[in-house]
Amino acid sequence: MPINVLVVDDSAFMRRAISKMLESEPDVVVCGTARTGEEAILKAGQLHPDVITMDVEMPGISGLDAVREIMSRSDIPIIMVSALTQEGAQTTFQALDLGAVDFIAKPDAAYVNIKDVARDLLAKVRVFARRAPRRLSVRPKVALPPLSQPPSRPSLRPDLFACVAIGTSTGGPVALSRIVPLLPQAFSTPIVIVQHMPPGFTRPLADRLNQSSKIAVAEGEEGMVLRKGQVIIAPAGRQLVLRRAYGSDDVEVQLRADDGHSLHVPSVDVMTASVAEIYGAATLAAILTGMGQDGIIGLRKVKDCGGFVIGQDAATSVVYGMPRAAAQAGLVDRVLPLEEIAPALCELTNTSFARS
């Protein structure tokens, strides 16, 4: 059966461009198009598409309002199509909070690689068409189970960990919003995060998390020194690695152009491998919701050094791809639902956690 997609955009050119991308493959059919939020709501109910692509900014009922209304009536996966602007990024994050499953960069920007956008869009359409989207809902609070102990570290002690490395992709912005704001200001180690995103989105993500968190959150910059109680998000389009500052015990951020070997820029593999190289057995890693297998190489280095790895579970992952790949490779020490990851990070780093 072909995958039926409803394409929503107020621009006739963009509707044609996205439709052409989708119908370049034989298993995808554009079953309809809409130019307004009102029309999108109507056609979603009439056509029952497998997936909807939704423009962020439209006259009348906006893409955000259309997502809210469609999500109140159905579980059709909605992929946002966002302009690379501060306003577009903020609206996109709001749409994800409302239930949209993911987003792509609008392909009319001069510095967007159209082939990359098409490949990304088709991959996401296929993933979300196979099943109903998993909405990230909070489960009843339960007591945190005892820590499992990896064979490489039989005497696991929280005070051993000196840095947390987190990798995520599809579903990551919402997952991070359920983790980072729960961490206390006195969190005892620095945190480094790779979130797969197009250029222009990682700074608004960092700003958004910073505004809602007790802990400080910033997009990574060249030479930025890692501090306890600080979260650094790798900037899109650059590989983030760590290095020892010359003549100092400080660890600082180094941003590099990709060498052509990574599918993702930034890459979870590159970042986690670098954290393991600097911190060794003191590395605590978490692999969250996302498509693909990014993270396996880096997490293997974390494990080889004696570090500890948390994996998000299938039930709370928007896409159980990256965590599943890591678990199947034997790299995950503890599998947790999303709402238990922040408490676990605090427990493992000997940081006091207050449940609300």
C-alpha positions as CSV (number, residue, x, y, z in Angstrom):
1,M,0.0,0.0,0.0
2,P,1.3,3.5,-0.9
3,I,1.9,6.1,1.9
4,N,-0.6,8.9,1.5
5,V,0.6,12.4,2.4
6,L,-1.3,15.6,2.8
7,V,0.9,18.6,1.9
8,V,-0.1,21.9,3.6
9,D,1.6,25.2,2.6
10,D,0.2,28.6,1.6
11,S,2.7,28.9,-1.2
12,A,1.8,27.1,-4.5
13,F,5.5,26.8,-5.4
14,M,6.2,25.1,-2.0
15,R,3.3,22.7,-2.4
16,R,4.6,21.7,-5.8
17,A,8.2,21.4,-4.5
18,I,7.3,19.2,-1.5
19,S,4.9,17.1,-3.6
20,K,7.6,16.6,-6.2
21,M,10.1,15.5,-3.4
22,L,7.6,13.0,-2.0
23,E,6.4,11.6,-5.3
24,S,9.9,11.0,-6.5
25,E,9.6,7.6,-4.8
26,P,7.0,5.0,-5.9
27,D,5.8,4.1,-2.4
28,V,4.7,7.7,-1.6
29,V,1.5,9.4,-2.9
30,V,0.4,13.0,-2.3
31,C,-3.3,12.4,-1.7
32,G,-4.1,16.1,-1.3
33,T,-2.8,19.6,-0.7
34,A,-4.1,22.5,1.4
35,R,-3.1,26.2,1.4
36,T,-4.6,27.3,4.7
37,G,-4.9,25.9,8.2
38,E,-8.7,25.7,7.8
39,E,-8.3,23.6,4.6
40,A,-5.7,21.4,6.3
41,I,-8.1,20.6,9.2
42,L,-10.9,19.8,6.8
43,K,-8.9,17.6,4.5
44,A,-7.2,15.8,7.4
45,G,-10.7,14.6,8.4
46,Q,-11.8,13.8,4.8
47,L,-8.7,12.1,3.4
48,H,-7.3,10.4,6.6
49,P,-3.7,10.7,5.3
50,D,-0.9,8.6,6.7
51,V,1.2,11.7,7.3
52,I,0.8,15.5,7.0
53,T,3.5,18.0,6.2
54,M,2.5,21.3,7.7
55,D,3.8,24.8,7.0
56,V,4.5,26.7,10.1
57,E,3.4,30.2,9.1
58,M,0.1,30.6,7.2
59,P,-2.5,33.4,7.1
60,G,-5.7,32.8,9.1
61,I,-5.4,29.6,11.1
62,S,-1.6,29.1,11.5
63,G,0.2,25.9,11.2
64,L,0.4,25.8,15.0
65,D,-3.3,26.2,15.5
66,A,-3.9,23.6,12.8
67,V,-1.7,21.1,14.6
68,R,-3.5,21.7,17.8
69,E,-6.9,21.1,16.2
70,I,-5.9,18.1,14.2
71,M,-4.2,16.5,17.2
72,S,-7.4,17.0,19.2
73,R,-9.2,14.9,16.6
74,S,-6.7,12.3,15.5
75,D,-3.2,10.8,15.8
76,I,-2.1,11.6,12.2
77,P,1.7,12.2,12.3
78,I,2.5,15.8,11.4
79,I,5.9,16.9,10.1
80,M,6.4,20.6,10.3
81,V,8.1,22.5,7.5
82,S,9.9,25.4,9.1
83,A,11.6,28.5,7.7
84,L,15.2,29.0,9.1
85,T,14.3,32.0,11.2
86,Q,14.2,32.6,15.0
87,E,10.4,32.9,14.8
88,G,10.0,29.8,12.7
89,A,12.2,27.8,15.1
90,Q,10.2,28.9,18.2
91,T,6.9,28.1,16.5
92,T,8.2,24.7,15.4
93,F,9.2,23.9,19.0
94,Q,5.7,24.9,20.1
95,A,4.2,22.6,17.4
96,L,6.4,19.7,18.7
97,D,5.1,20.3,22.2
98,L,1.5,20.1,20.8
99,G,2.1,16.7,19.3
100,A,3.8,17.2,15.9
101,V,6.3,14.4,15.5
102,D,9.2,16.2,13.8
103,F,10.2,18.9,11.4
104,I,12.3,19.7,8.3
105,A,13.8,22.9,7.1
106,K,11.8,24.7,4.4
107,P,13.6,23.9,1.2
108,D,13.4,27.4,-0.3
109,A,16.3,28.8,1.8
110,A,19.3,29.5,-0.4
111,Y,21.7,27.6,1.9
112,V,19.5,24.4,2.3
113,N,20.7,21.4,0.3
114,I,17.5,20.3,-1.5
115,K,18.7,16.7,-1.9
116,D,19.4,16.4,1.8
117,V,16.0,17.9,2.7
118,A,14.2,15.5,0.2
119,R,16.1,12.4,1.7
120,D,15.3,13.6,5.2
121,L,11.6,14.2,4.5
122,L,11.2,10.8,2.7
123,A,12.9,8.9,5.6
124,K,10.7,10.6,8.2
125,V,7.5,10.1,6.2
126,R,8.3,6.3,5.9
127,V,9.1,6.0,9.6
128,F,5.9,7.8,10.8
129,A,3.6,6.2,8.3
130,R,4.4,2.7,9.7
131,R,2.7,3.4,13.0
132,A,0.7,5.9,15.0
133,P,2.9,8.5,16.6
134,R,3.9,8.1,20.2
135,R,3.0,11.1,22.2
136,L,5.3,11.7,25.2
137,S,3.0,11.6,28.2
138,V,4.1,11.6,31.8
139,R,3.6,8.3,33.5
140,P,2.7,7.9,37.2
141,K,5.7,8.6,39.4
142,V,7.4,5.4,40.6
143,A,10.3,4.7,42.9
144,L,13.6,4.7,41.1
145,P,14.9,1.1,40.9
146,P,18.4,0.3,42.1
147,L,21.2,0.9,39.6
148,S,22.4,-1.9,37.5
149,Q,26.2,-2.4,37.5
150,P,28.1,-2.9,34.3
151,P,30.7,-5.7,34.3
152,S,33.5,-3.2,33.5
153,R,32.7,-1.1,36.7
154,P,31.8,-3.5,39.5
155,S,32.1,-0.8,42.1
156,L,30.0,1.9,40.4
157,R,30.1,5.1,42.5
158,P,28.2,8.3,41.7
159,D,31.2,10.5,42.5
160,L,33.2,8.9,39.7
161,F,31.2,10.7,37.0
162,A,32.6,14.0,35.7
163,C,30.7,14.7,32.5
164,V,27.3,13.7,31.0
165,A,27.0,13.2,27.2
166,I,23.5,13.1,25.7
167,G,22.7,12.2,22.1
168,T,19.3,12.5,20.5
169,S,17.5,13.1,17.2
170,T,13.8,12.8,16.2
171,G,11.7,13.6,19.3
172,G,14.7,15.1,21.0
173,P,13.5,18.6,21.6
174,V,10.5,17.4,23.5
175,A,12.5,14.7,25.3
176,L,15.1,17.3,26.3
177,S,12.4,19.6,27.6
178,R,11.3,16.8,29.9
179,I,14.9,16.3,31.2
180,V,16.9,19.5,31.4
181,P,14.4,21.7,33.2
182,L,14.2,19.1,36.0
183,L,17.9,19.2,36.8
184,P,18.9,21.4,39.7
185,Q,21.1,24.4,39.4
186,A,23.7,22.6,41.6
187,F,24.0,19.7,39.1
188,S,27.5,18.4,39.8
189,T,28.9,17.9,36.3
190,P,28.8,19.6,32.9
191,I,26.4,18.2,30.3
192,V,27.1,18.1,26.5
193,I,24.3,17.4,24.1
194,V,24.1,16.6,20.4
195,Q,20.6,17.1,18.9
196,H,20.3,16.5,15.2
197,M,18.9,19.7,13.7
198,P,19.4,22.0,10.7
199,P,21.5,25.1,11.1
200,G,19.6,27.9,12.7
201,F,17.7,25.7,15.2
202,T,20.2,24.8,17.9
203,R,20.6,28.3,19.3
204,P,16.8,28.8,19.7
205,L,16.6,25.3,21.3
206,A,19.3,26.3,23.8
207,D,17.6,29.6,24.5
208,R,14.3,27.9,25.0
209,L,15.7,25.3,27.4
210,N,17.7,28.0,29.2
211,Q,14.6,30.0,29.9
212,S,12.7,27.0,31.3
213,S,15.6,25.5,33.4
214,K,17.4,26.2,36.6
215,I,20.6,24.9,35.1
216,A,22.4,27.2,32.5
217,V,22.0,26.1,28.9
218,A,23.9,27.5,25.9
219,E,24.8,26.7,22.3
220,G,28.4,25.6,22.2
221,E,31.1,28.1,21.0
222,E,34.8,27.7,20.2
223,G,36.9,27.7,23.4
224,M,33.9,27.6,25.8
225,V,35.0,26.0,29.1
226,L,32.9,23.2,30.6
227,R,31.6,24.0,34.0
228,K,29.6,22.1,36.6
229,G,25.9,22.9,36.3
230,Q,26.1,24.0,32.7
231,V,24.5,22.4,29.5
232,I,26.2,22.9,26.2
233,I,24.3,22.0,23.0
234,A,26.4,21.3,19.9
235,P,25.7,23.9,17.1
236,A,24.2,22.5,13.9
237,G,26.6,22.2,11.1
238,R,29.7,21.7,13.3
239,Q,31.2,18.8,15.0
240,L,31.7,19.3,18.7
241,V,34.7,17.7,20.4
242,L,36.5,18.4,23.7
243,R,40.1,19.2,24.4
244,R,42.3,20.1,27.4
245,A,43.0,23.8,27.6
246,Y,46.7,24.5,27.2
247,G,48.4,24.9,30.5
248,S,45.2,24.3,32.5
249,D,43.1,21.5,33.8
250,D,40.1,23.1,32.1
251,V,38.2,21.2,29.4
252,E,37.0,23.3,26.5
253,V,34.8,23.0,23.4
254,Q,36.4,22.8,20.0
255,L,34.2,23.1,16.9
256,R,35.3,21.5,13.7
257,A,34.1,21.2,10.1
258,D,33.0,17.7,9.3
259,D,35.6,15.5,7.6
260,G,33.0,13.9,5.4
261,H,32.8,10.7,7.4
262,S,29.7,11.5,9.4
263,L,26.1,11.2,8.3
264,H,25.1,13.8,10.9
265,V,26.7,17.1,11.7
266,P,26.9,17.3,14.7
267,S,27.3,13.6,15.3
268,V,26.6,11.8,18.6
269,D,29.4,9.4,17.7
270,V,31.9,12.2,17.4
271,M,30.9,14.0,20.6
272,T,30.5,10.9,22.8
273,A,33.9,9.5,21.6
274,S,35.5,12.8,22.4
275,V,34.0,12.9,25.9
276,A,35.2,9.3,26.5
277,E,38.7,10.3,25.4
278,I,38.8,13.2,27.9
279,Y,36.9,11.7,30.9
280,G,37.3,7.9,30.4
281,A,35.5,5.9,33.1
282,A,34.1,9.2,34.5
283,T,31.8,9.5,31.4
284,L,28.0,9.1,31.9
285,A,26.1,8.9,28.6
286,A,22.4,8.9,27.6
287,I,21.1,7.9,24.2
288,L,17.5,9.2,23.6
289,T,14.8,9.0,21.0
290,G,15.9,9.2,17.3
291,M,16.1,7.6,13.9
292,G,19.1,5.7,12.8
293,Q,22.2,4.4,14.6
294,D,24.2,7.5,15.4
295,G,25.9,6.9,18.8
296,I,26.9,3.3,18.5
297,I,30.6,4.1,17.7
298,G,30.9,6.7,20.4
299,L,29.1,4.7,23.0
300,R,31.3,1.8,22.4
301,K,34.3,4.0,23.3
302,V,32.4,5.1,26.4
303,K,32.0,1.4,27.4
304,D,35.5,0.5,26.5
305,C,36.7,3.2,28.9
306,G,34.5,1.9,31.7
307,G,31.8,4.5,31.4
308,F,28.0,4.1,32.0
309,V,25.2,4.4,29.4
310,I,21.5,5.1,29.9
311,G,19.1,4.3,27.1
312,Q,15.5,5.7,26.7
313,D,12.9,3.0,26.5
314,A,10.7,2.1,23.5
315,A,7.4,3.2,25.0
316,T,8.5,6.9,25.5
317,S,10.6,7.3,22.4
318,V,9.0,9.0,19.4
319,V,11.3,6.8,17.3
320,Y,13.0,3.9,19.0
321,G,15.9,3.8,16.6
322,M,19.1,5.2,18.2
323,P,18.4,3.7,21.7
324,R,17.4,0.4,20.2
325,A,20.6,0.2,18.1
326,A,22.7,0.9,21.2
327,A,20.8,-1.6,23.3
328,Q,21.1,-4.3,20.6
329,A,24.8,-3.7,20.5
330,G,25.1,-4.4,24.2
331,L,26.1,-0.8,25.0
332,V,23.2,0.2,27.4
333,D,23.6,-0.4,31.1
334,R,20.1,0.8,32.1
335,V,16.9,1.3,30.1
336,L,14.6,4.0,31.5
337,P,11.4,5.7,30.5
338,L,11.8,9.4,29.7
339,E,10.4,10.7,33.0
340,E,13.0,8.7,35.0
341,I,16.1,9.9,33.1
342,A,16.6,13.2,35.0
343,P,16.3,11.5,38.4
344,A,18.8,8.9,37.2
345,L,21.3,11.4,36.0
346,C,21.1,13.1,39.4
347,E,21.4,9.8,41.3
348,L,24.4,8.8,39.3
349,T,26.2,12.1,39.7
350,N,25.4,12.3,43.4
351,T,23.2,15.3,42.9
352,S,20.1,15.9,45.0
353,F,16.9,15.6,42.9
354,A,13.6,17.0,44.1
355,R,10.5,15.4,42.6
356,S,7.7,18.0,42.0
